[in-house]
Structures are given as C-alpha cells and as structure tokens.
Amino acid sequence: MILRGSQESITPMGRGAYDTTGVPKPPPPKPR
C-alpha cells in the first residue's frame, strides 16, 4: 500500500508489486 500506483507506472509488472503485499491479486487494468 506504498506508492503501489507509482510503482505500477514505472514497472510494467504492476501485479508484482501487489504480490509483495502478500495478497496475490490479478493485474489491475490501470494503464497509468
């Protein structure tokens, strides 16, 4: 929950950032 959106924009592997939280979530459709 820390700059999750920012990291997504920087890295094409946004789903990876969510994995770090410990909750496997699907790739959010947010091409920011």
mmCIF file of the N, C-alpha and C atoms, coordinates in Angstrom:
data_MODEL
# 
_entry.id   MODEL 
# 
loop_
_atom_site.group_PDB 
_atom_site.id 
_atom_site.type_symbol 
_atom_site.label_atom_id 
_atom_site.label_alt_id 
_atom_site.label_comp_id 
_atom_site.label_asym_id 
_atom_site.label_entity_id 
_atom_site.label_seq_id 
_atom_site.pdbx_PDB_ins_code 
_atom_site.Cartn_x 
_atom_site.Cartn_y 
_atom_site.Cartn_z 
_atom_site.occupancy 
_atom_site.B_iso_or_equiv 
_atom_site.pdbx_formal_charge 
_atom_site.auth_seq_id 
_atom_site.auth_comp_id 
_atom_site.auth_asym_id 
_atom_site.auth_atom_id 
_atom_site.pdbx_PDB_model_num 
ATOM 1  N N  . MET A 1 1  ? 0.845  -1.198  0.000   1.00 0.00 ? 1  MET A N  1 
ATOM 2  C CA . MET A 1 1  ? 0.000  0.000   0.000   1.00 0.00 ? 1  MET A CA 1 
ATOM 3  C C  . MET A 1 1  ? 0.883  1.252   0.000   1.00 0.00 ? 1  MET A C  1 
ATOM 4  N N  . ILE A 1 2  ? 2.125  1.121   -0.494  1.00 0.00 ? 2  ILE A N  1 
ATOM 5  C CA . ILE A 1 2  ? 3.025  2.273   -0.517  1.00 0.00 ? 2  ILE A CA 1 
ATOM 6  C C  . ILE A 1 2  ? 3.425  2.588   -1.964  1.00 0.00 ? 2  ILE A C  1 
ATOM 7  N N  . LEU A 1 3  ? 2.882  3.678   -2.506  1.00 0.00 ? 3  LEU A N  1 
ATOM 8  C CA . LEU A 1 3  ? 3.202  4.041   -3.899  1.00 0.00 ? 3  LEU A CA 1 
ATOM 9  C C  . LEU A 1 3  ? 2.924  2.868   -4.820  1.00 0.00 ? 3  LEU A C  1 
ATOM 10 N N  . ARG A 1 4  ? 1.853  2.151   -4.551  1.00 0.00 ? 4  ARG A N  1 
ATOM 11 C CA . ARG A 1 4  ? 1.536  0.991   -5.398  1.00 0.00 ? 4  ARG A CA 1 
ATOM 12 C C  . ARG A 1 4  ? 1.221  1.463   -6.814  1.00 0.00 ? 4  ARG A C  1 
ATOM 13 N N  . GLY A 1 5  ? 0.517  2.585   -6.930  1.00 0.00 ? 5  GLY A N  1 
ATOM 14 C CA . GLY A 1 5  ? 0.187  3.096   -8.258  1.00 0.00 ? 5  GLY A CA 1 
ATOM 15 C C  . GLY A 1 5  ? 1.433  3.610   -8.961  1.00 0.00 ? 5  GLY A C  1 
ATOM 16 N N  . SER A 1 6  ? 2.287  4.290   -8.212  1.00 0.00 ? 6  SER A N  1 
ATOM 17 C CA . SER A 1 6  ? 3.507  4.856   -8.794  1.00 0.00 ? 6  SER A CA 1 
ATOM 18 C C  . SER A 1 6  ? 4.383  3.735   -9.353  1.00 0.00 ? 6  SER A C  1 
ATOM 19 N N  . GLN A 1 7  ? 4.572  2.700   -8.558  1.00 0.00 ? 7  GLN A N  1 
ATOM 20 C CA . GLN A 1 7  ? 5.431  1.585   -8.994  1.00 0.00 ? 7  GLN A CA 1 
ATOM 21 C C  . GLN A 1 7  ? 4.853  0.947   -10.249 1.00 0.00 ? 7  GLN A C  1 
ATOM 22 N N  . GLU A 1 8  ? 3.538  0.822   -10.291 1.00 0.00 ? 8  GLU A N  1 
ATOM 23 C CA . GLU A 1 8  ? 2.898  0.188   -11.448 1.00 0.00 ? 8  GLU A CA 1 
ATOM 24 C C  . GLU A 1 8  ? 3.279  0.941   -12.725 1.00 0.00 ? 8  GLU A C  1 
ATOM 25 N N  . SER A 1 9  ? 3.243  2.259   -12.623 1.00 0.00 ? 9  SER A N  1 
ATOM 26 C CA . SER A 1 9  ? 3.538  3.089   -13.795 1.00 0.00 ? 9  SER A CA 1 
ATOM 27 C C  . SER A 1 9  ? 5.005  2.924   -14.205 1.00 0.00 ? 9  SER A C  1 
ATOM 28 N N  . ILE A 1 10 ? 5.883  2.851   -13.217 1.00 0.00 ? 10 ILE A N  1 
ATOM 29 C CA . ILE A 1 10 ? 7.320  2.742   -13.506 1.00 0.00 ? 10 ILE A CA 1 
ATOM 30 C C  . ILE A 1 10 ? 7.646  1.341   -14.048 1.00 0.00 ? 10 ILE A C  1 
ATOM 31 N N  . THR A 1 11 ? 7.125  0.327   -13.379 1.00 0.00 ? 11 THR A N  1 
ATOM 32 C CA . THR A 1 11 ? 7.414  -1.051  -13.803 1.00 0.00 ? 11 THR A CA 1 
ATOM 33 C C  . THR A 1 11 ? 6.194  -1.675  -14.480 1.00 0.00 ? 11 THR A C  1 
ATOM 34 N N  . PRO A 1 12 ? 6.398  -2.329  -15.613 1.00 0.00 ? 12 PRO A N  1 
ATOM 35 C CA . PRO A 1 12 ? 5.299  -2.961  -16.352 1.00 0.00 ? 12 PRO A CA 1 
ATOM 36 C C  . PRO A 1 12 ? 4.724  -4.153  -15.590 1.00 0.00 ? 12 PRO A C  1 
ATOM 37 N N  . MET A 1 13 ? 5.424  -4.548  -14.516 1.00 0.00 ? 13 MET A N  1 
ATOM 38 C CA . MET A 1 13 ? 4.942  -5.708  -13.742 1.00 0.00 ? 13 MET A CA 1 
ATOM 39 C C  . MET A 1 13 ? 4.216  -5.224  -12.492 1.00 0.00 ? 13 MET A C  1 
ATOM 40 N N  . GLY A 1 14 ? 3.137  -4.517  -12.681 1.00 0.00 ? 14 GLY A N  1 
ATOM 41 C CA . GLY A 1 14 ? 2.380  -3.973  -11.544 1.00 0.00 ? 14 GLY A CA 1 
ATOM 42 C C  . GLY A 1 14 ? 1.919  -5.083  -10.616 1.00 0.00 ? 14 GLY A C  1 
ATOM 43 N N  . ARG A 1 15 ? 1.492  -6.216  -11.222 1.00 0.00 ? 15 ARG A N  1 
ATOM 44 C CA . ARG A 1 15 ? 0.996  -7.334  -10.391 1.00 0.00 ? 15 ARG A CA 1 
ATOM 45 C C  . ARG A 1 15 ? 2.071  -7.760  -9.385  1.00 0.00 ? 15 ARG A C  1 
ATOM 46 N N  . GLY A 1 16 ? 3.331  -7.613  -9.736  1.00 0.00 ? 16 GLY A N  1 
ATOM 47 C CA . GLY A 1 16 ? 4.424  -7.994  -8.828  1.00 0.00 ? 16 GLY A CA 1 
ATOM 48 C C  . GLY A 1 16 ? 4.372  -7.178  -7.545  1.00 0.00 ? 16 GLY A C  1 
ATOM 49 N N  . ALA A 1 17 ? 4.102  -5.896  -7.687  1.00 0.00 ? 17 ALA A N  1 
ATOM 50 C CA . ALA A 1 17 ? 4.053  -5.017  -6.507  1.00 0.00 ? 17 ALA A CA 1 
ATOM 51 C C  . ALA A 1 17 ? 2.983  -5.530  -5.537  1.00 0.00 ? 17 ALA A C  1 
ATOM 52 N N  . TYR A 1 18 ? 1.846  -5.951  -6.106  1.00 0.00 ? 18 TYR A N  1 
ATOM 53 C CA . TYR A 1 18 ? 0.758  -6.432  -5.246  1.00 0.00 ? 18 TYR A CA 1 
ATOM 54 C C  . TYR A 1 18 ? 1.170  -7.726  -4.547  1.00 0.00 ? 18 TYR A C  1 
ATOM 55 N N  . ASP A 1 19 ? 1.943  -8.547  -5.253  1.00 0.00 ? 19 ASP A N  1 
ATOM 56 C CA . ASP A 1 19 ? 2.378  -9.827  -4.678  1.00 0.00 ? 19 ASP A CA 1 
ATOM 57 C C  . ASP A 1 19 ? 3.194  -9.592  -3.407  1.00 0.00 ? 19 ASP A C  1 
ATOM 58 N N  . THR A 1 20 ? 3.972  -8.535  -3.395  1.00 0.00 ? 20 THR A N  1 
ATOM 59 C CA . THR A 1 20 ? 4.831  -8.248  -2.238  1.00 0.00 ? 20 THR A CA 1 
ATOM 60 C C  . THR A 1 20 ? 3.979  -8.046  -0.982  1.00 0.00 ? 20 THR A C  1 
ATOM 61 N N  . THR A 1 21 ? 2.770  -7.532  -1.161  1.00 0.00 ? 21 THR A N  1 
ATOM 62 C CA . THR A 1 21 ? 1.898  -7.275  -0.006  1.00 0.00 ? 21 THR A CA 1 
ATOM 63 C C  . THR A 1 21 ? 1.524  -8.606  0.650   1.00 0.00 ? 21 THR A C  1 
ATOM 64 N N  . GLY A 1 22 ? 1.608  -9.690  -0.131  1.00 0.00 ? 22 GLY A N  1 
ATOM 65 C CA . GLY A 1 22 ? 1.267  -10.998 0.434   1.00 0.00 ? 22 GLY A CA 1 
ATOM 66 C C  . GLY A 1 22 ? -0.110 -11.440 -0.032  1.00 0.00 ? 22 GLY A C  1 
ATOM 67 N N  . VAL A 1 23 ? -0.749 -10.618 -0.862  1.00 0.00 ? 23 VAL A N  1 
ATOM 68 C CA . VAL A 1 23 ? -2.092 -10.982 -1.359  1.00 0.00 ? 23 VAL A CA 1 
ATOM 69 C C  . VAL A 1 23 ? -2.059 -11.073 -2.884  1.00 0.00 ? 23 VAL A C  1 
ATOM 70 N N  . PRO A 1 24 ? -2.008 -12.287 -3.416  1.00 0.00 ? 24 PRO A N  1 
ATOM 71 C CA . PRO A 1 24 ? -1.960 -12.490 -4.872  1.00 0.00 ? 24 PRO A CA 1 
ATOM 72 C C  . PRO A 1 24 ? -3.201 -11.951 -5.560  1.00 0.00 ? 24 PRO A C  1 
ATOM 73 N N  . LYS A 1 25 ? -3.082 -10.777 -6.173  1.00 0.00 ? 25 LYS A N  1 
ATOM 74 C CA . LYS A 1 25 ? -4.256 -10.191 -6.863  1.00 0.00 ? 25 LYS A CA 1 
ATOM 75 C C  . LYS A 1 25 ? -3.997 -10.134 -8.367  1.00 0.00 ? 25 LYS A C  1 
ATOM 76 N N  . PRO A 1 26 ? -5.041 -10.172 -9.151  1.00 0.00 ? 26 PRO A N  1 
ATOM 77 C CA . PRO A 1 26 ? -4.907 -10.121 -10.615 1.00 0.00 ? 26 PRO A CA 1 
ATOM 78 C C  . PRO A 1 26 ? -4.397 -8.755  -11.059 1.00 0.00 ? 26 PRO A C  1 
ATOM 79 N N  . PRO A 1 27 ? -3.815 -8.675  -12.255 1.00 0.00 ? 27 PRO A N  1 
ATOM 80 C CA . PRO A 1 27 ? -3.268 -7.407  -12.772 1.00 0.00 ? 27 PRO A CA 1 
ATOM 81 C C  . PRO A 1 27 ? -4.358 -6.369  -12.939 1.00 0.00 ? 27 PRO A C  1 
ATOM 82 N N  . PRO A 1 28 ? -4.319 -5.286  -12.162 1.00 0.00 ? 28 PRO A N  1 
ATOM 83 C CA . PRO A 1 28 ? -5.325 -4.228  -12.240 1.00 0.00 ? 28 PRO A CA 1 
ATOM 84 C C  . PRO A 1 28 ? -5.256 -3.481  -13.567 1.00 0.00 ? 28 PRO A C  1 
ATOM 85 N N  . PRO A 1 29 ? -6.365 -3.379  -14.275 1.00 0.00 ? 29 PRO A N  1 
ATOM 86 C CA . PRO A 1 29 ? -6.400 -2.678  -15.578 1.00 0.00 ? 29 PRO A CA 1 
ATOM 87 C C  . PRO A 1 29 ? -6.281 -1.183  -15.404 1.00 0.00 ? 29 PRO A C  1 
ATOM 88 N N  . LYS A 1 30 ? -5.099 -0.716  -14.967 1.00 0.00 ? 30 LYS A N  1 
ATOM 89 C CA . LYS A 1 30 ? -4.924 0.740   -14.753 1.00 0.00 ? 30 LYS A CA 1 
ATOM 90 C C  . LYS A 1 30 ? -3.665 1.209   -15.475 1.00 0.00 ? 30 LYS A C  1 
ATOM 91 N N  . PRO A 1 31 ? -3.719 1.326   -16.795 1.00 0.00 ? 31 PRO A N  1 
ATOM 92 C CA . PRO A 1 31 ? -2.548 1.770   -17.587 1.00 0.00 ? 31 PRO A CA 1 
ATOM 93 C C  . PRO A 1 31 ? -2.237 3.232   -17.345 1.00 0.00 ? 31 PRO A C  1 
ATOM 94 N N  . ARG A 1 32 ? -1.730 3.548   -16.158 1.00 0.00 ? 32 ARG A N  1 
ATOM 95 C CA . ARG A 1 32 ? -1.470 4.972   -15.833 1.00 0.00 ? 32 ARG A CA 1 
ATOM 96 C C  . ARG A 1 32 ? -0.091 5.336   -16.336 1.00 0.00 ? 32 ARG A C  1 
# 
